[in-house]
Each structure stands twice: as C-alpha cells, then as structure tokens.
Amino acid sequence: MALIATKGTLDWAYPPFILASTAASLGYEVQIFFTFYGLTLLKKDLSDVKISPLANPAMPMPVPMPVFVQALPGMESMATMMMRNKIKSKGVASLEELRNICIEAEVKFIGCQMTVDLFDFTKDDFIPQTQFGGATMFLGFAGDADISLFI
C-alpha cells in the first residue's frame, strides 16, 4: 500500500496512520510519502499539531458557530483542545501512539526532500525512522503497489 500524506492538521493526520497501521497488521508492505504540510507529522514533537474550525463546516461543534466566530483568536486552540479531549475520552489512540504502531509494524516513512529544503527544515527536526527522498524514490514503490491513496 502506498499512501501520500499532504496535510498536517490533527483531523488529517489520523487517516494515513490508521490506514497504514491497519494495512501493515493485515500483512501489507506499506510506505507513506509525507510531503508539504504532511511532513510535519514526522517531526519529533507532535504537540503543535492543531485543528482549525475555520473552513471546516463538517466539524461537529457543541453549538453552531458562525464563520466570523471561528476566525476569532483562540478558536483554533480551543477546537484543538476539544478534539484532543474527545479523542482521549473515546479511547482513540493519540497521534504519537498511532505513529509508534506504524513504526513497530515496519511502515516505511518517506519525508519529501524537496519539502525539507523548501521549508528550511533539517533532518534533525524529524524522528529517526524518517527516510528522505523524492517523488522518484516513492514512485518506485507506488508503481508496484496494489493500493495507492492520496490523503
């Protein structure tokens, strides 16, 4: 299974890790190519991964909120705290736990070298399990994969 992760928000971080860990547990060889904002999911510290209620109309809120309220300062932090609390209260694994399950299951993490260069990251910013390469490296695997998903 070949996955491309392009988003780095809390709500978009779960799908690649859930799909990868599940596929690996079923015996699939799995690679995730993290590019652009998705690359932040390979950083050592995931505590700054947030969710935004702005332009996210399907996000369930305890009370309906007009768009202008969602744009107010502090709303992103509040939405992130609410989502993290809901995840914990429902017994859903944290991002760190899901990422560790993927590591234990030998899911291969490819960090996009172009994105590293573009955003002035260093390889020290990322977990040691990160391999760095470009689209050519990933497509060598994806071209033979039974399942390819862009997330």
N, C-alpha and C positions, 0 to 999 in steps of 0.2 A: 504494500500500500504506500502510495506516495501522496503526501499532503503538503500544501503550500499555505503557510500562516502569514497573513499580511496585516493583521490587526493586533494592537497591543492593549486594548481595554479589557476590563475584567469580564464583561459579557462575551467578548470574542476570544478570550484566552482559553475558555473551557473546551470548546469543540475540538481543536486539534489534539489536546492532551487526552480527552475522553476517547475520541476515535482511535488514536494511536495506541493507547494502553489496552483498549478492548481488542483491537486487531492483533496486537502482539500476544495477548493472552490466548487468542484463538490460533496462534501459530504463524501469523503473517510476519514477513520481514517488513519493517516499517521505517520510513525516513520522513522527517519533516524538514522542509526548507523554510526557514524564517527570514523574511525579507521586509524591508521598510519598517513599519511600526511593529510588526510581529516580532522583529528581532529583539525587542525589549523583554520578551518572555524568556529569553535565555540569560538575562542579566542575573548576577548573583543575588540581588535583593529584589523580591517581587512586591514588597510592601507599598511601593508607589504606584502599582497598577490600579487604575481607577475606572469608574464607570460614569458616564455622563447621561443625565436625564434629557439633556438638550438634544433635539432631533432624534429622539428615541421614543416615538409615540407608543410603541407596544410595551414599554416598561411599566409594569404594574406599580402604581403608587397608592399609598393608603387613602389619599384624597386626590381628586382630579386637580391638576395644576396647569394653569395657562403657560404658554411658552415663555412669556416675559418673566414669570416667576422662576422657571427652570434656569434662566440665564443669570439670575442673581448670584453674587459672590457667595461662596459657601455651599451652594446646592450640589456641586459635584462631590464635595467631601461628604455631605450628608447622604447622598444617594449611594456612594461607595460604602459608607458605614452601614447603611440599611441593608445593602446587598450582602456584604460580608456577614452580618449578623443572621440574615435569613439562611445563607449557605450553611453556617455553623449550626443553627437551630434545627435544620432539616437533616443534619448528618451528612451533608455533601462534603467530599474531600476538598481541602484547600488547594489552591494552585500549586503550592510547594509540594504537597503530598502527591498530587497527580503527576507533576513533573518528575518526582522521585520514582513513582511507579513506572513511568516510561523509561527512566534510566535503568532501573532494575530489570525491566523487560527487554533491554538492549535496543530500544528505539534509537535510531541514529538522528542526531540533531545537526543540521547544517545551517550555519549562520552565513548569510549572504555577505561576501567580502565587499561587494560594491556598496552595500548599505553601511557597513562598518566604516568604510572610507568616507562616504557621503556625509555621515553624521559625526565624524571625528571621534568615533569610539576607539577603544584599544581592546585587544584581545583579553587583557586583564579584567575588563568590565564584565566578562561572561563566565558562566560556570565552566569548569574544566572539561566537561563532556561535550562541549561545542566543537565541532569541526567547521572549518571555514572553507568556503569555495563559492564558485559562481554558478550561474544557471547551467552551464555545460556539465559541471560535476553532477548536479541534481538530475538533469535530464537524462544522463546516462543510466540512472536508476529508474526514473519515472517512465522512460520509454519501454521498459520491460515489465512495469508494474501491472497487476491485474486491476487495481483500483487507483485512480488519481482524483484527488479532490482539491479544490481551491477554496480556502476559507478566509 
